[in-house]
């Protein structure tokens, strides 16, 4: 199974563990309502990001994506270990750095490393309204396996009723 990602380079990026010095860059994108619109959390304050960063530093599942040229943290990729030699992948990138191929570049490298390490299946879940995410998954060779209808909610309306959301499930097998 995939071992810890400590430091990996791509053409334009450094993929590494999170560190304390990432606080301001992480806050820049986790506080942006457009960036977190499809995440299960609301835009975060600096103090909330400080707590979130402590968790990111402590886990091997969150990978920081840094621009090689400037050293700026521009996003992250999540690789969550699952049963049966599978992992779940997810990604969040600073809005200023979206649509430049950085998510694809970092995910392609991590997918290659995971499959080389013996991972059997990589899957992702995303909101059907998040076209950028599911289109990226399709470009990365993932296939849509399911459209789950009203299977999850993160928020409630003013009356306390769940605001149900659909989920697409994508996967790619090590072939």
JOJOZI-V833991 format. One record per residue. RES is the residue in three letters. PSI is psi in degrees with one decimal (NA if undefined). Layout:
{{RES | PSI} {RES | PSI}}
This chain:
{{UNK | 159.6} {UNK | 130.0} {UNK | 175.6} {UNK | 134.4} {UNK | 111.4} {UNK | -43.3} {UNK | 117.0} {UNK | 138.3} {UNK | 146.3} {UNK | -171.2} {UNK | -45.0} {UNK | -5.1} {UNK | 159.3} {UNK | 126.6} {UNK | 123.8} {UNK | 176.6} {UNK | 155.6} {UNK | 155.8} {UNK | 163.3} {UNK | -36.0} {UNK | -4.6} {UNK | -2.4} {UNK | -53.5} {UNK | -42.7} {UNK | -39.6} {UNK | -43.4} {UNK | -36.8} {UNK | -40.8} {UNK | -27.5} {UNK | -12.7} {UNK | -1.9} {UNK | 114.7} {UNK | -35.5} {UNK | -37.2} {UNK | -40.8} {UNK | 11.4} {UNK | -32.0} {UNK | 9.6} {UNK | 160.2} {UNK | 26.3} {UNK | 158.2} {UNK | 169.2} {UNK | 139.7} {UNK | 145.0} {UNK | 169.8} {UNK | -40.5} {UNK | -39.2} {UNK | -41.1} {UNK | -35.9} {UNK | -44.5} {UNK | -40.3} {UNK | -40.1} {UNK | -39.3} {UNK | -42.3} {UNK | -44.2} {UNK | -38.8} {UNK | -34.6} {UNK | -14.1} {UNK | 151.4} {UNK | -6.4} {UNK | -17.9} {UNK | 125.6} {UNK | 122.2} {UNK | 140.4} {UNK | 116.0} {UNK | 138.6} {UNK | 122.5} {UNK | -40.2} {UNK | -37.2} {UNK | -16.1} {UNK | 8.0} {UNK | 133.3} {UNK | 123.1} {UNK | -4.5} {UNK | -170.1} {UNK | 156.0} {UNK | 137.8} {UNK | 129.8} {UNK | 93.4} {UNK | 123.6} {UNK | 134.3} {UNK | 173.4} {UNK | 161.9} {UNK | 44.0} {UNK | 40.0} {UNK | 156.0} {UNK | 153.4} {UNK | 134.6} {UNK | 144.2} {UNK | 162.8} {UNK | 145.7} {UNK | 128.7} {UNK | 144.8} {UNK | 132.9} {UNK | -30.8} {UNK | -15.7} {UNK | 11.4} {UNK | 156.0} {UNK | 29.1} {UNK | 5.3} {UNK | 4.4} {UNK | -40.7} {UNK | -44.1} {UNK | -44.9} {UNK | -44.5} {UNK | -42.8} {UNK | -42.0} {UNK | -45.1} {UNK | -45.7} {UNK | -35.9} {UNK | -45.5} {UNK | -45.0} {UNK | -41.2} {UNK | -47.1} {UNK | -37.6} {UNK | -28.1} {UNK | -0.2} {UNK | 6.3} {UNK | 135.1} {UNK | -41.5} {UNK | 137.6} {UNK | 130.4} {UNK | 162.4} {UNK | 149.4} {UNK | 138.4} {UNK | 160.5} {UNK | 130.5} {UNK | -24.6} {UNK | -13.7} {UNK | 73.4} {UNK | -36.0} {UNK | -41.4} {UNK | -49.8} {UNK | -26.9} {UNK | -38.2} {UNK | -44.4} {UNK | -42.3} {UNK | -39.9} {UNK | -29.7} {UNK | 2.5} {UNK | 11.7} {UNK | 149.5} {UNK | 141.2} {UNK | 120.3} {UNK | -23.0} {UNK | 153.4} {UNK | 99.4} {UNK | 127.3} {UNK | 127.8} {UNK | 52.2} {UNK | -9.3} {UNK | 152.8} {UNK | 147.8} {UNK | -22.8} {UNK | 162.3} {UNK | 153.7} {UNK | -176.1} {UNK | -25.6} {UNK | 0.7} {UNK | 11.7} {UNK | 141.6} {UNK | 143.1} {UNK | 96.1} {UNK | 143.8} {UNK | 150.2} {UNK | 163.8} {UNK | 134.2} {UNK | 141.6} {UNK | 125.7} {UNK | 150.6} {UNK | 157.7} {UNK | 133.6} {UNK | 151.0} {UNK | 108.1} {UNK | NA}}
